[in-house]
Amino acid sequence: ERFAYKVDIQLILPSALAISASTIDLSSGGISFYSPEALKTDAHIEVVIRFPREKEPFSIGGRIAWIKQVRQAPLGRQAESQYKIGLEFINLAALKARIISRNIGKYIRSRKICPVGK
């Protein structure tokens, strides 16, 4: 199940370029986020995420599952374009999976929310 969950993240692209982004929702299997950069479907990237109640940020590997342009910049102004991107976690270690699940649980209990789409 996906839950609306907003947190700032860093995307580490294959070129080692780091991009700041913001999540839209989160599940145990992946995230969706807004990005100013158009990423390529099936690209493998690293996401650095810091949950508010965790001491340290951690990195999760993922595959870009889908991308949708949600705002187009005026001609010649790339910085204003925005993309909604879905990322599937890959090779997620058990410890990181537990941290994600624990933070989803804390978030749900603190806000008494329902899954996205329900």
Disulfide bonds with the S-S distance in Angstrom:
none
